[in-house]
Amino acid sequence: MAENIHPIFDKSLKSSDKEILLNQKGMVIWMIGLSGSGKSTLATGLENRLHQENVYTMLLDGDNLRTGMNNNLGFSEADRTENIRRAAETAKLFANNGAVTICSFISPTKEIRELSSKIIGDKYYEVFVSCPLEICEERDVKGLYAKARKGEIKNFTGIDSPFVEPEKPQLVLKTDQLSLKESLDILFNNVIKKVKE
């Protein structure tokens, strides 16, 4: 089947054409961290702040994708990798069309992060939303940690599945030490410079 596929990229508009039209740089903000670290809250806050600055955005969240295009995937290592692969390919399409694509995914391993970075390329900007496990468990807005501790959820990151901290993220936000406003201000200020450079 693959031999019958002929991309039309040589005839289509380039990413730079879309960026000129939108007056912004397309990029992917890949936000990683434990469940309860504040990724989704910050991602939503960032999208709203960028919108106020007339920046065209797209928000991709792990929970939302798993109810749609990734609803056939579980939480095995292979399924987690495929979940991230699909998310990264989708984010790349949006970024190449000039959108600032904000992705909120736990992305627990070095291999998974390398995969997303390789797919997205130079538009990839990694943000580590750092928060100790015990604080994330205290927050536990969705009650997931409690279920994982009872054995009702298997392969839960931080409990019976590891989270390996990234070695060189472009930005680290310690949400146990910073207020939401402080974290969001730092995130926004770092991103807007790249979007409008």
Residue pairs with C-beta under 8 A, 6 or more apart in sequence:
15 26
15 95
15 96
15 97
15 98
18 26
18 96
18 97
18 98
19 25
19 26
19 98
21 98
22 56
22 98
22 99
24 55
24 56
24 98
24 100
24 195
24 196
25 98
25 100
25 194
25 195
25 196
25 197
26 94
26 95
26 96
26 97
26 98
26 99
26 100
26 101
26 123
27 95
27 100
27 101
27 123
27 124
27 125
27 191
27 194
27 195
28 88
28 91
28 92
28 94
28 95
28 101
28 103
28 120
28 123
28 124
28 125
29 43
29 46
29 100
29 101
29 102
29 103
29 125
29 127
29 191
30 91
30 103
30 105
30 107
30 113
30 116
30 117
30 120
30 124
30 125
30 126
30 127
31 39
31 42
31 43
31 102
31 103
31 104
31 105
31 127
31 129
32 39
32 105
32 106
32 107
32 113
32 126
32 127
32 128
32 129
32 166
32 169
33 39
33 106
33 128
33 129
33 130
33 131
33 175
34 106
34 131
34 133
34 136
34 157
34 158
34 163
35 106
35 136
35 142
35 144
35 145
35 156
35 157
35 158
36 131
36 135
36 136
36 137
36 139
36 140
36 141
36 144
36 145
37 129
37 130
37 131
37 136
37 175
38 129
38 131
38 173
38 175
38 180
38 183
39 104
39 105
39 106
39 129
40 61
40 63
40 104
41 180
42 104
42 129
42 173
42 175
42 180
42 183
42 184
42 187
43 59
43 61
43 102
43 103
43 104
44 59
45 180
45 184
45 187
46 102
46 184
46 187
46 188
46 191
47 57
47 59
47 102
49 184
49 188
50 57
50 100
50 188
50 191
50 192
50 195
51 57
53 192
55 100
55 192
55 195
56 98
56 99
56 100
57 99
57 100
57 101
57 102
58 91
58 94
58 99
58 100
58 101
58 102
59 101
59 102
59 104
60 87
60 90
60 91
60 94
60 101
60 102
60 103
60 104
60 105
61 103
61 104
61 105
62 83
62 87
62 104
62 105
62 106
65 83
65 86
65 87
65 90
66 73
66 83
69 86
69 90
70 82
70 83
70 86
70 87
73 79
73 80
73 82
73 83
75 154
75 155
75 156
75 161
76 155
80 108
80 112
81 111
81 112
81 115
83 105
84 105
84 107
84 112
84 115
84 116
85 115
85 116
85 119
87 103
87 105
87 116
88 103
88 115
88 116
88 119
88 120
89 119
91 101
91 103
91 116
91 120
92 119
92 120
92 121
92 123
94 101
95 101
95 120
95 123
96 123
100 191
100 195
103 116
105 116
106 157
106 163
107 113
107 116
108 157
108 161
108 162
108 163
108 164
109 162
109 164
110 164
110 166
110 167
113 126
113 166
116 124
117 124
117 126
125 170
125 171
125 191
125 194
126 166
126 169
126 170
126 171
127 169
127 170
127 171
127 172
127 173
127 187
128 165
128 166
128 169
128 171
128 172
128 173
129 173
129 175
129 183
130 165
130 172
130 173
130 174
130 175
130 176
131 174
131 175
131 176
132 176
133 158
135 176
136 145
136 158
137 145
140 146
144 153
144 156
145 156
145 158
145 159
147 153
147 156
148 156
148 159
148 160
149 159
154 160
155 161
157 163
170 190
171 186
171 187
171 190
173 183
173 186
173 187
175 183
178 186
